[in-house]
Amino acid sequence: MRYIFLLLLVSLIACNRKPFVSSKLKFEKIGQDCKNQQNSFRMVSNFAGERYEFEKCLAENFSAQQMTVSRQGDTVVIKFDKGSGQRSLYKMTVDIDSYPKYGFVTVDDETFIVMSSKD
């Protein structure tokens, strides 16, 4: 009886999660101008969240502090400060962990549907 009560208590505590969104950004400058920018958007899901990979044309001196991530309803919103001056092409890798599950991700002004494939 004690084990059943303990299991029930642990399950109840584990289910009482507050909504959150966290992110981790890796970026690499891949060009001095944005002429060769690819418009591809790649998502990889795993148990720790989703990883998004794409190219972005940003200020030459871009830093990680110029990206913000927030949650708006069923959407995770990723915004980049465009900055001013010379532009460079960056390969962006953004890891997102969020609860509860979200259905859309918006990167600046483009919105994508988030769905897992059924293998």
JOQUIDA-V144223 format. One record per pair of residues at least 12 apart in sequence whose C-alpha atoms are under 10 Angstrom apart, sorted by sequence separation. I is the first residue (numbers start at 0). J is the second residue. If there is no record, write none. Layout:
i,j
I,J
I,J
//
This chain:
i,j
40,52
41,53
66,78
67,79
101,113
102,114
39,52
40,53
65,78
66,79
67,80
100,113
101,114
39,53
40,54
65,79
66,80
38,53
39,54
64,79
65,80
66,81
37,53
38,54
63,79
64,80
65,81
77,93
36,53
37,54
38,55
62,79
63,80
65,82
36,54
37,55
61,79
62,80
77,95
35,54
36,55
61,80
36,56
61,81
75,95
33,54
61,82
75,96
33,55
34,56
57,79
58,80
59,81
60,82
75,97
33,56
56,79
57,80
58,81
59,82
60,83
32,56
33,57
55,79
57,81
58,82
59,83
60,84
29,54
31,56
32,57
56,81
57,82
58,83
59,84
60,85
61,86
68,93
75,100
22,48
24,50
26,52
28,54
29,55
30,56
55,81
57,83
58,84
59,85
60,86
61,87
73,99
74,100
75,101
81,107
21,48
22,49
23,50
24,51
25,52
26,53
27,54
28,55
32,59
57,84
58,85
59,86
60,87
66,93
68,95
70,97
72,99
73,100
74,101
75,102
76,103
77,104
78,105
79,106
80,107
22,50
26,54
28,56
31,59
57,85
58,86
59,87
61,89
69,97
70,98
73,101
74,102
75,103
76,104
77,105
78,106
79,107
26,55
28,57
30,59
57,86
58,87
59,88
72,101
73,102
74,103
75,104
76,105
77,106
78,107
56,86
57,87
58,88
59,89
71,101
72,102
73,103
74,104
75,105
76,106
77,107
78,108
28,59
55,86
56,87
57,88
58,89
70,101
72,103
73,104
74,105
75,106
76,107
77,108
28,60
55,87
56,88
57,89
71,103
76,108
77,109
28,61
55,88
56,89
71,104
76,109
77,110
54,88
55,89
56,90
70,104
71,105
76,110
26,61
54,89
55,90
70,105
75,110
26,62
53,89
54,90
55,91
69,105
74,110
26,63
53,90
54,91
68,105
74,111
24,62
25,63
52,90
53,91
54,92
68,106
74,112
24,63
52,91
53,92
74,113
23,63
24,64
51,91
52,92
53,93
51,92
52,93
24,66
50,92
51,93
52,94
23,66
50,93
51,94
22,66
49,93
50,94
51,95
22,67
23,68
49,94
50,95
22,68
48,94
49,95
50,96
21,68
22,69
47,94
48,95
49,96
20,68
21,69
47,95
48,96
49,97
20,69
21,70
47,96
48,97
19,69
20,70
42,92
44,94
46,96
47,97
48,98
19,70
36,87
37,88
41,92
42,93
43,94
44,95
18,70
36,88
42,94
48,100
32,85
33,86
34,87
35,88
36,89
37,90
51,104
53,106
31,85
32,86
33,87
34,88
36,90
20,75
22,77
31,86
32,87
33,88
30,86
31,87
32,88
33,89
30,87
31,88
32,89
29,87
30,88
31,89
28,87
29,88
30,89
28,88
29,89
30,90
27,88
28,89
29,90
27,89
28,90
26,89
27,90
28,91
25,89
26,90
27,91
49,113
25,90
26,91
27,92
25,91
26,92
24,91
25,92
26,93
24,92
25,93
23,92
24,93
25,94
44,113
23,93
24,94
44,114
22,93
23,94
24,95
40,111
42,113
44,115
22,94
23,95
42,114
43,115
44,116
21,94
22,95
23,96
42,115
21,95
22,96
20,95
21,96
22,97
20,96
21,97
19,96
20,97
21,98
19,97
20,98
18,97
19,98
20,99
18,98
19,99
17,98
18,99
16,98
17,99
18,100
16,99
//
